[in-house]
Amino acid sequence: MGSGFVNLVKLCVGAEGVDDLVGWQADRAARIPGWVPCHVTRMWPKRQAEVLNGGSLYWVFKGLILARQRLVALQERRGDDGILRCALIFDPEVIRTEPVPRRAFQGWRYLEPKDSPRDLPAGTGPDSTLPEPLALALAEIGLR
């Protein structure tokens, strides 16, 4: 990633872990022609240029940041209620990250690169990562 960017962080509500997110997105892509991974939110990032200059959305699962997806676009979407919203459009690749604890919050927040977890090596999957409770315990004491 280049300099001059900022990330976003968001709770992945309804997913037990990274595999759930990957499966949900794969299911939608297979069933809906032209579907792209996205999340629709009420607020438009004021730091749009920085977000789109190499930023990612970091996903929080059960109190841990565990994955990210690169942000590739922001699009206007109008809801059924007529309210204009922001669609965060992602690269389809879900990249696993080091587990980092994150308390619950609403919406999304900015996440500076210096505070963002490092990516795990490519190919790291559920069989090669620690169980989430153990990863959380290690992250809370600064060992992971």
N, C-alpha and C positions, 0 to 999 in steps of 0.2 A: 504494500500500500504506500502511496505517496504521502507527502506532507500536506498540511493545510486541509485536513479532513476531520470530521467528527463522526462518531458512531451514535446509534440509538440503542436503548435497552428496553425490553418489553417482556412482561409475563406471558408465557405461553399457556393460556388458560384452557383447560380441558384435555391437555396432553399429559400423559404420565412421564414421558421422556422424549429424547431425540427421535427414537424409532417411531413413536406415534406421529410426530410432526412430519417426518419423511414419508411415512405410509399415507397420511392424510393428503399430503400434497401430491404424491404419486397417483392416488386414487382419483383425485380431481382432474389431474392432467390426462389420465386415461379415459375418463368419462365425459369430459367437457371439451369439445374442440376449441382450440385457441386459448384455453385457460393458461394463465401465468400466475406463479406464486405471488401473493400480495396480502396485505392486511389493510383494511379500511379503518381510518381513525378520524376523530372529529377535528383534531388540531393539525394545521399545516406547519412543518418546521420552519421557524424564522431563519435558521441557519442552513437553508436549502442548498446553497452552493457548496458548503462544506460537506454536507451529508452526501451529495452526489459526486464529490471529488475523491471517492475511494472509501466512503463510509459503509458500515455494515449495521444490520440490526442484530443485536445479541439477544438470544432467547433465554429466559429464566424458567426453569422447570423445578417446582417444589423447593424454592429457595436457593437454587444454584444456577448460575449462568453455565450452560453446557454446550451451546452451539451458536453459530452465527450464519447469516446469509447476507451477501453483498447487496447493497441497495443500488438499483440501476435506474430508477425513475420515480417521479412523483406525478400522480395523475389526479385530476379533479373527478370526483364521483358524486352524483346526486342521489341521496337516499330516497326511499319510497315516501318519506315525510317531506321531501322537497329541500332538505338541508344539504348544503354543499359540504363535502368531506374530502379528505386526502387519502388516496390509495398509495401505500408504500409498496413499490414493485421490487421484487427480489430476483436475484440470480437463482436458478433452480438448485444449485449445489448448496447443500447444508454442510457446513464445516464444523466439526466438533472442536471444542475448546477445553482448556484446563477448567476444572470446576472452580468457580468462585462464588462464595455466598452473596446473596442479595436479598434484602428484606422486601416484603410485599409493598407495592405501590400501585397507583392507578395510572392508566395511560402509558405513555412512553416517556423516557428521560434521555437527555444527552449523556453520552459516555465518551469522555476524552480518551484518545489513543493510549496515553500513559496509564490509564486505569483499566484498560481492556485486557481480558485474559488472552494468553497466547494460544495459538492454534495447536491442536494435537497433531502428531504426524499423520499424513494421508493414510487412509485405510484403517484408522483406529475405529473400532466399532464396539458394540456392546460386550463382546467376549473379551476385549482387551482393556476395558475400563473398570474401575472399581465400582461396586454397588453404590448407588447415590447416597444412602445414609453414611457409609464409610467415607466417601469423597467429601461430603459436607463436614463431617467431624474433623477430617484432616485439614480441610480448607479453613475451618474456624480457628484452628490452632496454628495456622500458617505453615503447614507441612505439605501442602499441595497447591 
